[in-house]
Amino acid sequence: MPVVDAARVRDVLERMPPEDEVVDTADVFDLLSDPNRLRLLVAMLDGELCVCDLAAVTGMSESAASHALRLLRAHRVVTARRAGRRAFYRLADGHVRMLLDLAFAHTQHTDAVHPERT
């Protein structure tokens, strides 16, 4: 394959993250691509909520919310705390909040092209 700027290609390859980090990061973006999971995360921006309250604010069933939260927890996007029979979820750390803030700032300042919405 021809290369136009070999030095730049070499520089990019040197700073490319390891494959497992790229895959893990892609998994996080895949999780965020679901509107229901994104609503759950937005609901937790101000702190932890129990599954029943998360279901109520997102319009999901408790079962669907719980399933989505398990996926988010498995990928270390949220953490959980148990109090008796209730589970309370919150964002795992400030990085998740920054990622959400940046994503929403990006969509607010750009015009996304959605042919299906016209």
N, C-alpha and C positions, 0 to 999 in steps of 0.2 A: 504494500500500500504506500503510495507516495506521501511524503511529509513536506510541508511548506516551510515550517519553522521548527527545526529539530531541537534547538535550545529551549524553546518554549514548551515543546512537547515533553522534553526531559524534566523541566521544572515542574510541570503539572503532574507528571507521573511520580516525582519524588514527594510531592505533598498530598498525593491521593491517599485517603485513609485505607486501612486494611479492609479486605473484602468482608469480613464478618461485621465490622462497624458500618459499612455501607448497607449491608443487608438489614441489620438491626434498625438503622435509621429509616430505611425504606418501609420497614414494618410499622414504625411509629406513624409515618405519613399515611400509610394504608389505613391504620386505625382512625386517623383524623379525617379520612375521606368520607366517612359515614356521617350523615347529618344528625342522626340520633345520638351517636357517641359524642359528637361535637357539642350538641346541646347539653349533654350530661356534664362535660368538662366546663362549659360556660356557667352552668348552674353552680359549680363548685369554686368559681373564682373568688367568692367572698367567704369561703370556709367550708367546713364539712357539713354534709347532709346525710340523713339516713336514706336507705333505698326507697322507702315508701314516699318520702318527700321528693327525691329525685325523679321518681316515676310521675308524681303529680305535676311537677313543673315542666317536664318534657313531654307529657302526654303519652308516655309509654306504659305498658303494663309493668307490674313489679317484676314479673318473670323476665320480660325482655330487658328491662333496666339492669336487673341482676346479672343476666348473661353478658350484656355489654360491659358492665363494670368488671366482671371476671376477666374479660379480654384485656381491658385497660390495665388492670392490676398485674396480669401476667407479663405485660410489657413495661412494667414499672412507671406507668403514666399516672396512676393513682395509688393511694395506700388506703388500707381499711383498718378500722378499729371496731372491736365488738363490745357491746354493752348489753349483756343478757342475750336476748334473742335478736337484737337489732344490730345491723352492721352500718357503720358510718364511714363514708368515703370522703376523701379530700385529694387535691392535687398532690402528686408525689413531691414536687419541689418547685422552686422559683423558675427553673428552666421551662417547665411545662407552661406556666403562666406567660413567660416571655414569648414562647413559641405561639401561643394563642393570640397574645397582643399583637405580635408582628403580622401574623396571618390576617387578622381582621383589619389592621391598619393597611395592609397591602390591598385587600379587596375594596376598602373604602376609597382608596386613592387611584384605583385603576378601573377601567371599564372592561369587564369580562365579556367575552363574546359567547352568547348562548343562543344559537340559532333556534333552538326549540322553544325559546321564550318570546320570540318575535311574532 
